[in-house]
Amino acid sequence: MSSALSTSLKRTSMIKHVPRALSLSQHKLIPFLYRVISNYGTESTSTTPPTSATDHIQTKLPPAFGTKNAQRFREFNLEGRVIAVTGGGRGLGLSMAEALMEAGANVWCLDRLEKPDNEFNAAKRRTESSYGGSMHYARIDVRDKEHVDSILGEISSQNRRLDGIICSAGINHLHPAIGHSQKALEEVMAINYNGVFNSATAAAKQMFEHKCPGSILLVASMSGLIANKGMTSPVYNSSKAAVIQLGKCLAMEWGRHGIRVNSLSPGHIVTPMVEMVFEKNPSARATWEAENMLGRLASPEEFRGAALFALSDASSFMTGSNLIVDGGHTAW
């Protein structure tokens, strides 16, 4: 175990462990003030829920009183949960990790960078001073199954739980299919598909081990659904299509064990990977913006909400789904 990882684990182990939300059978109904409006516009107030076969959604949640992060939408609260994010050292992965931390989670950003990027250090300082969660960094190579198993095993063992993972590590390689090198093909697939498979299965094993229901989000791409104009990346595109299918298969395998698996398919985001495309094909930006219903590209911060939704109880009935957030690019 690296010294940095060991030190962070010790700090995390001192955090008070918060039990997961109560099961539905344990919830006690809480009186709410209901506002009743008739078809004729008159209104009245009552502490009795409307008589219907369906309970008000909030009556199924545990009381908010006395909790650290009492809030209206308590199903988004991640206080006390432990979540890992591969590719979390910068860019999209870091933006999503920061959102989870702001919701109260203890987040482990895992990346192949030897040291965390300055972007990570800035995010850590900014969020830990204002929110109840925490952010940690550990180096990982998602291509190395044993290494991935070891890192996630250490994190979950020290915390006695693992509630979720976002598999966000990925690379691109721009080249037509004819003449595409075998080495580049294997590298893209090793990270974009094998790495996602290794990370998801390693996380699920820890959830089984600690009897901890959880949520897994696989970062795919709209490129797994379409052939992008202005980006000749046949291997990258097909690797993301494989990730979308993987999410459905894992959801089927693990759903009855309390583990949900979904994929996220972002549209074009301004990240270092995309900037690389623009360097090789300057006209790509104008092409992508023209193909987008909003007429612009996304920023990494615009996926914070999707990540929080997928990793929290707010998406408790969603599994095997592919969440498309692409500015309408694939909806023409």
Secondary structure as a PSIPRED ss2 file (coil, helix, strand):
# PSIPRED VFORMAT (PSIPRED V4.0)

   1 M C   1.000  0.000  0.000
   2 S C   1.000  0.000  0.000
   3 S H   0.000  1.000  0.000
   4 A H   0.000  1.000  0.000
   5 L H   0.000  1.000  0.000
   6 S H   0.000  1.000  0.000
   7 T H   0.000  1.000  0.000
   8 S H   0.000  1.000  0.000
   9 L H   0.000  1.000  0.000
  10 K H   0.000  1.000  0.000
  11 R H   0.000  1.000  0.000
  12 T H   0.000  1.000  0.000
  13 S H   0.000  1.000  0.000
  14 M C   1.000  0.000  0.000
  15 I C   1.000  0.000  0.000
  16 K C   1.000  0.000  0.000
  17 H C   1.000  0.000  0.000
  18 V C   1.000  0.000  0.000
  19 P C   1.000  0.000  0.000
  20 R C   1.000  0.000  0.000
  21 A C   1.000  0.000  0.000
  22 L C   1.000  0.000  0.000
  23 S C   1.000  0.000  0.000
  24 L H   0.000  1.000  0.000
  25 S H   0.000  1.000  0.000
  26 Q H   0.000  1.000  0.000
  27 H C   1.000  0.000  0.000
  28 K C   1.000  0.000  0.000
  29 L C   1.000  0.000  0.000
  30 I C   1.000  0.000  0.000
  31 P C   1.000  0.000  0.000
  32 F C   1.000  0.000  0.000
  33 L C   1.000  0.000  0.000
  34 Y E   0.000  0.000  1.000
  35 R E   0.000  0.000  1.000
  36 V E   0.000  0.000  1.000
  37 I E   0.000  0.000  1.000
  38 S C   1.000  0.000  0.000
  39 N C   1.000  0.000  0.000
  40 Y C   1.000  0.000  0.000
  41 G C   1.000  0.000  0.000
  42 T C   1.000  0.000  0.000
  43 E E   0.000  0.000  1.000
  44 S E   0.000  0.000  1.000
  45 T E   0.000  0.000  1.000
  46 S E   0.000  0.000  1.000
  47 T C   1.000  0.000  0.000
  48 T C   1.000  0.000  0.000
  49 P C   1.000  0.000  0.000
  50 P C   1.000  0.000  0.000
  51 T C   1.000  0.000  0.000
  52 S C   1.000  0.000  0.000
  53 A C   1.000  0.000  0.000
  54 T C   1.000  0.000  0.000
  55 D C   1.000  0.000  0.000
  56 H C   1.000  0.000  0.000
  57 I H   0.000  1.000  0.000
  58 Q H   0.000  1.000  0.000
  59 T H   0.000  1.000  0.000
  60 K H   0.000  1.000  0.000
  61 L C   1.000  0.000  0.000
  62 P C   1.000  0.000  0.000
  63 P C   1.000  0.000  0.000
  64 A C   1.000  0.000  0.000
  65 F C   1.000  0.000  0.000
  66 G C   1.000  0.000  0.000
  67 T C   1.000  0.000  0.000
  68 K C   1.000  0.000  0.000
  69 N C   1.000  0.000  0.000
  70 A C   1.000  0.000  0.000
  71 Q C   1.000  0.000  0.000
  72 R C   1.000  0.000  0.000
  73 F C   1.000  0.000  0.000
  74 R H   0.000  1.000  0.000
  75 E H   0.000  1.000  0.000
  76 F H   0.000  1.000  0.000
  77 N C   1.000  0.000  0.000
  78 L C   1.000  0.000  0.000
  79 E C   1.000  0.000  0.000
  80 G C   1.000  0.000  0.000
  81 R C   1.000  0.000  0.000
  82 V E   0.000  0.000  1.000
  83 I E   0.000  0.000  1.000
  84 A E   0.000  0.000  1.000
  85 V E   0.000  0.000  1.000
  86 T E   0.000  0.000  1.000
  87 G C   1.000  0.000  0.000
  88 G C   1.000  0.000  0.000
  89 G C   1.000  0.000  0.000
  90 R C   1.000  0.000  0.000
  91 G H   0.000  1.000  0.000
  92 L H   0.000  1.000  0.000
  93 G H   0.000  1.000  0.000
  94 L H   0.000  1.000  0.000
  95 S H   0.000  1.000  0.000
  96 M H   0.000  1.000  0.000
  97 A H   0.000  1.000  0.000
  98 E H   0.000  1.000  0.000
  99 A H   0.000  1.000  0.000
 100 L H   0.000  1.000  0.000
 101 M H   0.000  1.000  0.000
 102 E H   0.000  1.000  0.000
 103 A C   1.000  0.000  0.000
 104 G C   1.000  0.000  0.000
 105 A C   1.000  0.000  0.000
 106 N E   0.000  0.000  1.000
 107 V E   0.000  0.000  1.000
 108 W E   0.000  0.000  1.000
 109 C E   0.000  0.000  1.000
 110 L E   0.000  0.000  1.000
 111 D E   0.000  0.000  1.000
 112 R C   1.000  0.000  0.000
 113 L C   1.000  0.000  0.000
 114 E C   1.000  0.000  0.000
 115 K C   1.000  0.000  0.000
 116 P C   1.000  0.000  0.000
 117 D C   1.000  0.000  0.000
 118 N H   0.000  1.000  0.000
 119 E H   0.000  1.000  0.000
 120 F H   0.000  1.000  0.000
 121 N H   0.000  1.000  0.000
 122 A H   0.000  1.000  0.000
 123 A H   0.000  1.000  0.000
 124 K H   0.000  1.000  0.000
 125 R H   0.000  1.000  0.000
 126 R H   0.000  1.000  0.000
 127 T H   0.000  1.000  0.000
 128 E H   0.000  1.000  0.000
 129 S C   1.000  0.000  0.000
 130 S C   1.000  0.000  0.000
 131 Y C   1.000  0.000  0.000
 132 G C   1.000  0.000  0.000
 133 G C   1.000  0.000  0.000
 134 S E   0.000  0.000  1.000
 135 M E   0.000  0.000  1.000
 136 H E   0.000  0.000  1.000
 137 Y E   0.000  0.000  1.000
 138 A E   0.000  0.000  1.000
 139 R E   0.000  0.000  1.000
 140 I C   1.000  0.000  0.000
 141 D C   1.000  0.000  0.000
 142 V C   1.000  0.000  0.000
 143 R C   1.000  0.000  0.000
 144 D C   1.000  0.000  0.000
 145 K H   0.000  1.000  0.000
 146 E H   0.000  1.000  0.000
 147 H H   0.000  1.000  0.000
 148 V H   0.000  1.000  0.000
 149 D H   0.000  1.000  0.000
 150 S H   0.000  1.000  0.000
 151 I H   0.000  1.000  0.000
 152 L H   0.000  1.000  0.000
 153 G H   0.000  1.000  0.000
 154 E H   0.000  1.000  0.000
 155 I H   0.000  1.000  0.000
 156 S H   0.000  1.000  0.000
 157 S H   0.000  1.000  0.000
 158 Q H   0.000  1.000  0.000
 159 N H   0.000  1.000  0.000
 160 R C   1.000  0.000  0.000
 161 R C   1.000  0.000  0.000
 162 L C   1.000  0.000  0.000
 163 D C   1.000  0.000  0.000
 164 G E   0.000  0.000  1.000
 165 I E   0.000  0.000  1.000
 166 I E   0.000  0.000  1.000
 167 C E   0.000  0.000  1.000
 168 S C   1.000  0.000  0.000
 169 A C   1.000  0.000  0.000
 170 G C   1.000  0.000  0.000
 171 I C   1.000  0.000  0.000
 172 N C   1.000  0.000  0.000
 173 H C   1.000  0.000  0.000
 174 L C   1.000  0.000  0.000
 175 H C   1.000  0.000  0.000
 176 P C   1.000  0.000  0.000
 177 A C   1.000  0.000  0.000
 178 I C   1.000  0.000  0.000
 179 G C   1.000  0.000  0.000
 180 H C   1.000  0.000  0.000
 181 S C   1.000  0.000  0.000
 182 Q H   0.000  1.000  0.000
 183 K H   0.000  1.000  0.000
 184 A H   0.000  1.000  0.000
 185 L H   0.000  1.000  0.000
 186 E H   0.000  1.000  0.000
 187 E H   0.000  1.000  0.000
 188 V H   0.000  1.000  0.000
 189 M H   0.000  1.000  0.000
 190 A H   0.000  1.000  0.000
 191 I H   0.000  1.000  0.000
 192 N H   0.000  1.000  0.000
 193 Y H   0.000  1.000  0.000
 194 N H   0.000  1.000  0.000
 195 G H   0.000  1.000  0.000
 196 V H   0.000  1.000  0.000
 197 F H   0.000  1.000  0.000
 198 N H   0.000  1.000  0.000
 199 S H   0.000  1.000  0.000
 200 A H   0.000  1.000  0.000
 201 T H   0.000  1.000  0.000
 202 A H   0.000  1.000  0.000
 203 A H   0.000  1.000  0.000
 204 A H   0.000  1.000  0.000
 205 K H   0.000  1.000  0.000
 206 Q H   0.000  1.000  0.000
 207 M H   0.000  1.000  0.000
 208 F H   0.000  1.000  0.000
 209 E H   0.000  1.000  0.000
 210 H C   1.000  0.000  0.000
 211 K C   1.000  0.000  0.000
 212 C C   1.000  0.000  0.000
 213 P C   1.000  0.000  0.000
 214 G E   0.000  0.000  1.000
 215 S E   0.000  0.000  1.000
 216 I E   0.000  0.000  1.000
 217 L E   0.000  0.000  1.000
 218 L E   0.000  0.000  1.000
 219 V E   0.000  0.000  1.000
 220 A C   1.000  0.000  0.000
 221 S C   1.000  0.000  0.000
 222 M H   0.000  1.000  0.000
 223 S H   0.000  1.000  0.000
 224 G H   0.000  1.000  0.000
 225 L C   1.000  0.000  0.000
 226 I C   1.000  0.000  0.000
 227 A C   1.000  0.000  0.000
 228 N C   1.000  0.000  0.000
 229 K C   1.000  0.000  0.000
 230 G C   1.000  0.000  0.000
 231 M C   1.000  0.000  0.000
 232 T C   1.000  0.000  0.000
 233 S C   1.000  0.000  0.000
 234 P H   0.000  1.000  0.000
 235 V H   0.000  1.000  0.000
 236 Y H   0.000  1.000  0.000
 237 N H   0.000  1.000  0.000
 238 S H   0.000  1.000  0.000
 239 S H   0.000  1.000  0.000
 240 K H   0.000  1.000  0.000
 241 A H   0.000  1.000  0.000
 242 A H   0.000  1.000  0.000
 243 V H   0.000  1.000  0.000
 244 I H   0.000  1.000  0.000
 245 Q H   0.000  1.000  0.000
 246 L H   0.000  1.000  0.000
 247 G H   0.000  1.000  0.000
 248 K H   0.000  1.000  0.000
 249 C H   0.000  1.000  0.000
 250 L H   0.000  1.000  0.000
 251 A H   0.000  1.000  0.000
 252 M H   0.000  1.000  0.000
 253 E H   0.000  1.000  0.000
 254 W H   0.000  1.000  0.000
 255 G H   0.000  1.000  0.000
 256 R H   0.000  1.000  0.000
 257 H H   0.000  1.000  0.000
 258 G C   1.000  0.000  0.000
 259 I E   0.000  0.000  1.000
 260 R E   0.000  0.000  1.000
 261 V E   0.000  0.000  1.000
 262 N E   0.000  0.000  1.000
 263 S E   0.000  0.000  1.000
 264 L E   0.000  0.000  1.000
 265 S E   0.000  0.000  1.000
 266 P E   0.000  0.000  1.000
 267 G C   1.000  0.000  0.000
 268 H C   1.000  0.000  0.000
 269 I E   0.000  0.000  1.000
 270 V C   1.000  0.000  0.000
 271 T C   1.000  0.000  0.000
 272 P H   0.000  1.000  0.000
 273 M H   0.000  1.000  0.000
 274 V H   0.000  1.000  0.000
 275 E H   0.000  1.000  0.000
 276 M H   0.000  1.000  0.000
 277 V H   0.000  1.000  0.000
 278 F H   0.000  1.000  0.000
 279 E H   0.000  1.000  0.000
 280 K H   0.000  1.000  0.000
 281 N C   1.000  0.000  0.000
 282 P C   1.000  0.000  0.000
 283 S C   1.000  0.000  0.000
 284 A H   0.000  1.000  0.000
 285 R H   0.000  1.000  0.000
 286 A H   0.000  1.000  0.000
 287 T H   0.000  1.000  0.000
 288 W H   0.000  1.000  0.000
 289 E H   0.000  1.000  0.000
 290 A H   0.000  1.000  0.000
 291 E C   1.000  0.000  0.000
 292 N C   1.000  0.000  0.000
 293 M C   1.000  0.000  0.000
 294 L C   1.000  0.000  0.000
 295 G C   1.000  0.000  0.000
 296 R C   1.000  0.000  0.000
 297 L C   1.000  0.000  0.000
 298 A E   0.000  0.000  1.000
 299 S C   1.000  0.000  0.000
 300 P H   0.000  1.000  0.000
 301 E H   0.000  1.000  0.000
 302 E H   0.000  1.000  0.000
 303 F H   0.000  1.000  0.000
 304 R H   0.000  1.000  0.000
 305 G H   0.000  1.000  0.000
 306 A H   0.000  1.000  0.000
 307 A H   0.000  1.000  0.000
 308 L H   0.000  1.000  0.000
 309 F H   0.000  1.000  0.000
 310 A H   0.000  1.000  0.000
 311 L H   0.000  1.000  0.000
 312 S C   1.000  0.000  0.000
 313 D H   0.000  1.000  0.000
 314 A H   0.000  1.000  0.000
 315 S H   0.000  1.000  0.000
 316 S C   1.000  0.000  0.000
 317 F C   1.000  0.000  0.000
 318 M C   1.000  0.000  0.000
 319 T C   1.000  0.000  0.000
 320 G C   1.000  0.000  0.000
 321 S C   1.000  0.000  0.000
 322 N E   0.000  0.000  1.000
 323 L E   0.000  0.000  1.000
 324 I E   0.000  0.000  1.000
 325 V E   0.000  0.000  1.000
 326 D C   1.000  0.000  0.000
 327 G C   1.000  0.000  0.000
 328 G C   1.000  0.000  0.000
 329 H H   0.000  1.000  0.000
 330 T H   0.000  1.000  0.000
 331 A H   0.000  1.000  0.000
 332 W C   1.000  0.000  0.000
